[in-house]
Amino acid sequence: MKRKRITKKVLILIGAILGIQSLPLVGGPIEKGSSPEIVDLSFEDGEVKISVNFHEPFRWEKTRYESIKKFPQPWIGSPDTPHEIWFEEKGVMEWRQTDMMFMGNYKVIGDSAKHVLDRYIEKYGGIGIKTWSINDDGNLKSFDETTGQYEIYTPEAFAKKFGLEFQSDTYEIEASVLGYLVEIMGVFNPETNLLDFDTLDYLPFFQVPKLVIMESIDLKNWRKVPLSEPLPIEYQWPQELTLELKAELKDSAFYRIQIEEE
């Protein structure tokens, strides 16, 4: 039985509480794409609150989008609800509109396998040890006689392997949805952090990493501090996530976050 390997990553220690005051935060990266950090530490209404910025880069996979506009449900008395889109791995997507669910696929707009293969032939020639072709999934494949199996690469991975140019627009996708005759373009605006999809604006939500809050009095001995509420499943990207601790106020205390990555 294969066991999952869990890596524990300890994030920067930056917060301290003395009495009922919150000290200024010390150090910590703030650039986009940097490591997660504690950005606020406070004591309110008898509770210790910690705000975390995960600094996760933009991505499509494993992300849920929720429309700003809400729509009436077909059932009397039901509250209005937003439309939702789930972008999963391997280009699979689901799109809920009130009580209807649509299945489909999406792809990030970029060079096709044919474009990449043409650049490969131009650079290396059409005859060589291996012959590459395009499979039904739009990837490049070549049969390896030493292993008896096919080598398969996405266009982007193939371009990277052989040092070829690959043009891609990270913030645009093309979606093929069952029930729709034409593809739907999705464009994410990194300035407003909104997705424009089928004339609606959507907010992105990322899954919250599995984390543990640790507390110390002397910066040597650390103990796990429980949360007042269960850890949320997701947070609105790229905003901060505020957590309330089930901790008693002490003369002084330091906190850090430990994230477990599978």
N, C-alpha and C positions, 0 to 999 in steps of 0.2 A: 504494500500500500504506500503510495507516494504521499509524503507529508508536506504540507505547505511550510515554506520558510518565512518566518516573520522577522522583520528587521525593525528594531527599536531605534528611533531617531529622536534624540533629545534636542529640543529647540533652545534658543537663546534665553538666558535668564535676565530679565530686565525690570522686574517689578518688586516693590517692597511697600509694606504698609506699616506706619507708625501711628498708634492711637487710632484716630478716626480720619487721619489725613492721608491723601494719596500723594506719594512722592513723585517728582518728575521722573519720567522713564529714562533709562540709561541705555545708550547705544542701540544697536540693532539695525539691520539693513532695511532700507525703505524703498529701494529701487524696485521697479516693476520686474517680476520674475525672480525676486530674491527669496530667501527662505522664509517660512512663516514666522511671525513674531507677535508678542503681546504688545498691543498698541495703547491699551488703557487698563488701569487697575484702580478700582475705587471701592468705597464702603458706603452703601446706601441702605437705609431702613433696616439696619442690623445684618445686612448681607454683603459678602464680598463678591464683587462682579469683575470679571475679566473679559476684555474684548480682544479677539484674535483676528489678525489678517493673515490668511493662508498664502497670499501672493501666488496663487495658482495661475499659470498661463492660460490663455484662451484655448479652448478645444471644442470640437463638435461631439465627440463620442462620450457616452455616459453623461449626457446633459439633458435636463428637462427645460422646456421653454413654456412660459405662461403669458397669454395675451393680456395686455393692459385693459382692453375693452372686455366687458362681461356681457353675457348673452342670456336671455330668459330660457328656462328649462321648459320642456313640454308638459311637466306636471304642475298643476295648480298649487300654489303655496311654496314651491321650491325656490330657493334663492338663485339669483343670476350667477353664472359661473364663467370663468375664462375658457378659451380654447387652450389645449395643451399639446405640445409636441415632445416626443421622446426620441432623441437621436442615440441609437445604440451602436455597438461595435459592428464591424464588417458592413457598414452602409445600410443597416436596417433601421427603419423608423416607424413610429406610430403617431397618429394625429387624431386627437379627440375633439370633436365639435359637438357641444352639448351632449346628446345621448348617442351620438354616432361615432364609431371608431373606424379609421381608415388606416390600412397598412400600405407600406411602400418601401422604397429604397432611395438613398441619397448618395451623392458623391461630391467631393470638393472639386471645384472647377480647376482644371490644370491640363497639362499635355496628356494626350491619349497614348496608349501603348504603341500605336502606329507611328506617332510623332517621335517617340523615344527610339523605336526600332530603326526608323529611317536615319536618325542621328548615329546610332550604333554602326549601321552598315556604311555610312559615309566615313566614319572614323576608322573602323577596323576592316571593312570590306565584307562582302556577302558570303565568302567562303572561309571557313575556319574549322577549328577542332569541334566547335559546337554550332548547331543551327538553332536559332531562336524563332519561335512563332508566337502567335497570340491565341489564347484560349477563349472559351465562351464567356468567362468572367472579365475579360478585358485586361488580363495579366499576361506577362511574357513567360514562356515555358521552353525548356530544353531537356531532352532525355539524357540522363547520365548513365552511360553503359557500365561504369564501375560499380554503381549502387543499384542499378536496375529501377531507378525511380526518376520522376521528373523534378527538375529544379523549377520553382515557380516564384516569380517576383512581381510585385506591383510596379507600375511604370516609374513611380518615384524611387522605389528601392533599387530597381534595375539601373536607373540613371546614376544613382549614388555609387553603385557597385563598380560601374565601368567609367566613371568620371565624365558623365554626359550632362549637358545642361537640361534642367527641368524647370519649366515655368508653371507656377501655381499661385492661385489667389486664395490665401488662407481664409478669407472672410466671405467667400461666396460658395454656395452649393447649388446643385441642380437635383430636384427631387422628382421621382416618378411615383405617383400615388394611384393606387387602384381606384377606378371610378372617374379619374381625370384623364381627358384625352391628350393633354399636353403637359410637358414638364413644368414644374413651378420653381422659379428662382428664389433663393433665399440669400439675403445680403445682411451681414452683421456689421454694424457701425461701431468701431472701437472708441469713438469719441462719446457717443451717447450710451453705449453698452446695450443697444437694442437690436433685435433681429427683425428685419422687414420680410415678412413671409405672407404671400397671398393678400397683400394690401393691409395687413395688420402688424402692429408692433408687439414684439414679445420680449419678456424679461428672462434672462438665463438663470438657472439654478443648478448648482453643483452639489454632489454628495459630500457630506461632512466626513473627513477622515476619522478613523478610529483613534481617539486620543485619551490621554490621562492627564489630569492636573496634579502636580506635585507641590508640596509645601515643606518649607524648612525654616528653622529658627536660626541655625548657625551656618548655613550653606554647606554643611557636610552631610547631615542626616536628613533624608527626605522621606515623606510619607504621602500616600495617595489621598487626595481629598475628593469626596463624593460630590456630585452635582445635586442641586436642589430639584431639578427636573431631568428626565431622561435626555440624553444627547440628541439634538435634532437630527433628522435624516439628511436634510439638505440646507443650504443657505443661498441667499441671492448673491450671485457673483457679480462684481468683485468686491462686494461690501464686506464689512467686518461682521464677525459673529460674536455676540455677547453671551457669556455663560455665567450663571449664578451658582456660587459654591455653597455647600453645606459645611461652613467652617466657622469656628468661634473666633472672635476678634482677640488678638494677642497684642502685647506691647510692640512686637515687631515680627514680621513674617515675610518670607520671600517665596515667590511662586515661579514655576516653570511648566512647560508643556512637553509631554512625551507622546510622540505619534508612532503608532505601529503600522508598518506597511507590509502587506502580504506579497 
